[in-house]
């Protein structure tokens, strides 16, 4: 489990769901609303989880990748992109599903999100892969997915954040509990003591013997 892979996987899912909306029958407003609600929850929880768990560690460890001037610039741009996306999400909520105004707001969300994902994959994720240990990437991934699972049923309110204030409050911060836990695991893995693992989970005899 790797936070950079999790983010990329969810980016692919977001692209797929926007494409699904584009192909959906225009006269099925109930279906359009259901697909959008599912996508909205994914967009909101993904953005909030990045700001809670991924960007703070990126600010602590990153040096700036690809065409980014610095890690601070990477993260400021990312938070600004999230705000633009949240603005479009709020606009969708104010429009009648399937109307011209609704589609304009959905398309705006797609444009903002597509530009953000491309930049994040080129800069933030590349930066983190080069700087963060596998243990840390694993621990952040766990925290990220746990948060999203807890919020999956209802989503989170699309609340803007000031990019400059966000970066200032997290720049040069001490290692988070997640980072410290990853460091302890890395140190433990470097010892010669045998690794203790729980037994692999087995299917029931009935399921194991069933024909596929």
C-alpha positions in Angstrom: 0.0 0.0 0.0 1.6 3.2 -1.2 0.0 6.7 -0.9 1.3 7.7 -4.3 -0.3 4.7 -5.9 -3.6 5.2 -4.0 -3.8 8.8 -5.2 -3.1 7.8 -8.8 -5.7 5.0 -8.7 -8.3 7.4 -7.4 -7.4 10.0 -10.1 -8.1 7.3 -12.6 -11.5 6.6 -11.0 -12.4 10.3 -11.0 -11.6 10.5 -14.7 -13.7 7.4 -15.4 -16.7 8.8 -13.5 -16.5 12.2 -15.3 -16.5 10.2 -18.6 -19.5 8.1 -17.3 -21.4 11.4 -16.8 -20.6 12.6 -20.3 -22.1 9.3 -21.8 -25.1 9.2 -19.5 -28.6 9.7 -21.0 -29.4 13.4 -20.7 -33.0 12.8 -19.9 -32.2 10.6 -16.9 -31.9 13.3 -14.2 -32.2 10.7 -11.4 -29.3 8.7 -12.8 -27.2 11.8 -13.4 -27.8 13.0 -9.8 -26.8 9.6 -8.4 -23.6 9.4 -10.4 -22.7 13.0 -9.6 -23.3 12.4 -5.9 -21.0 9.4 -5.9 -18.4 11.4 -7.7 -18.8 14.5 -5.5 -18.1 12.4 -2.4 -15.0 11.0 -4.0 -13.7 14.4 -5.0 -14.4 16.0 -1.6 -13.0 13.2 0.6 -10.0 12.8 -1.7 -9.1 16.5 -1.5 -9.6 16.7 2.2 -7.5 13.5 2.8 -4.7 14.9 0.7 -4.7 18.1 2.8 -4.8 16.2 6.1 -2.2 13.5 5.4 -0.3 13.8 2.2 0.6 17.5 1.8 2.0 18.0 5.3 4.5 15.2 4.8 5.3 16.5 1.3 6.1 19.9 2.8 8.3 18.3 5.4 10.3 16.1 2.9 9.9 17.4 -0.6 12.3 19.6 -2.6 10.2 20.4 -5.6 9.9 18.2 -8.7 9.5 18.6 -12.5 8.5 22.2 -13.3 7.7 23.2 -9.7 9.8 26.0 -8.3 9.6 24.5 -4.8 7.6 22.2 -2.6 5.8 25.2 -1.1 4.7 26.2 -4.6 3.5 22.7 -5.3 1.3 22.6 -2.3 0.0 26.1 -2.6 -1.1 25.4 -6.2 -2.7 22.1 -5.1 -4.7 23.8 -2.3 -5.8 26.5 -4.7 -6.9 23.9 -7.2 -8.9 22.2 -4.5 -10.6 25.5 -3.8 -11.5 26.0 -7.5 -12.9 22.5 -7.5 -15.0 23.1 -4.4 -16.4 26.3 -5.9 -17.6 24.3 -8.9 -19.0 21.6 -6.6 -21.0 24.2 -4.7 -22.2 25.6 -8.1 -23.5 22.2 -9.2 -25.5 21.9 -6.0 -27.3 25.2 -6.8 -28.4 24.0 -10.2 -31.2 21.8 -11.4 -29.7 18.4 -12.3 -29.3 18.0 -16.1 -29.9 21.7 -16.9 -27.5 23.7 -19.0 -26.2 25.5 -15.9 -25.7 22.2 -14.2 -23.7 20.8 -17.0 -21.5 23.9 -17.2 -20.7 23.6 -13.5 -19.9 19.8 -13.9 -17.7 20.6 -16.8 -15.9 23.3 -14.8 -15.3 20.8 -12.0 -13.9 18.4 -14.6 -11.5 21.0 -16.0 -10.3 22.2 -12.6 -9.8 18.6 -11.5 -8.1 17.4 -14.6 -5.6 20.2 -14.5 -4.9 19.6 -10.8 -4.4 15.9 -11.3 -2.0 16.3 -14.1 0.1 18.8 -12.2 0.0 16.7 -9.0 1.1 13.6 -10.8 4.0 15.4 -12.5 5.1 17.3 -9.4 3.8 16.3 -6.0 3.8 12.5 -6.5 7.1 12.4 -8.3 8.6 14.6 -5.5 7.3 12.3 -2.8 8.4 9.1 -4.4 12.0 10.4 -4.5 12.0 11.6 -0.9 9.7 9.4 1.2 10.5 5.9 2.5 8.2 3.0 1.6 7.2 2.7 5.2 6.0 6.3 5.3 4.2 6.0 2.0 2.5 2.9 3.5 1.5 4.6 6.8 0.1 7.7 5.0 -1.9 5.4 2.7 -3.5 3.7 5.6 -4.5 7.0 7.2 -5.7 8.3 3.9 -8.0 5.3 3.1 -9.3 5.2 6.7 -10.4 8.8 6.6 -12.1 8.3 3.2 -13.9 5.1 4.5 -15.2 7.0 7.5 -16.6 9.8 5.3 -17.7 7.7 2.3 -21.4 7.7 3.2 -21.8 11.4 3.6 -18.8 13.1 2.2 -17.4 16.3 3.7 -18.5 19.9 3.3 -16.5 21.6 0.5 -14.7 24.2 2.7 -12.0 26.4 1.2 -8.6 26.9 2.7 -6.2 29.8 2.3 -3.2 28.3 0.4 -0.6 30.7 2.0 -1.9 30.1 5.5 -2.1 26.4 5.0 1.6 26.2 3.9 2.8 28.5 6.6 1.2 26.5 9.3 2.8 23.2 8.1 6.2 24.3 6.8 9.1 23.1 9.0 6.7 21.2 11.2 8.0 18.4 13.3 7.6 14.8 12.1 4.0 13.7 12.5 3.0 10.6 14.5 2.5 8.8 11.2 6.1 9.7 10.1 7.5 8.6 13.5 5.6 5.3 13.3 7.0 4.7 9.8 10.5 5.4 11.1 10.1 2.9 13.9 8.9 0.3 11.5 11.8 0.9 9.1 14.3 0.6 12.0 12.6 -2.6 13.2 12.7 -4.0 9.7 16.5 -3.4 9.5 17.2 -5.7 12.4 18.1 -9.4 12.0 15.3 -10.6 14.3 12.7 -12.9 12.6 9.6 -11.1 11.5 6.4 -12.3 13.2 3.4 -12.4 11.0 -0.2 -13.5 11.5 -1.3 -16.5 9.6 -2.7 -15.9 6.2 -6.5 -15.9 6.1 -8.2 -18.9 4.7 -11.5 -19.3 2.9 -14.1 -21.7 4.3 -13.8 -25.3 3.0 -17.1 -24.9 1.2 -15.9 -21.8 -0.7 -12.5 -23.3 -1.4 -14.0 -26.4 -2.9 -16.6 -24.5 -4.9 -16.3 -24.4 -8.7 -15.5 -20.9 -10.2 
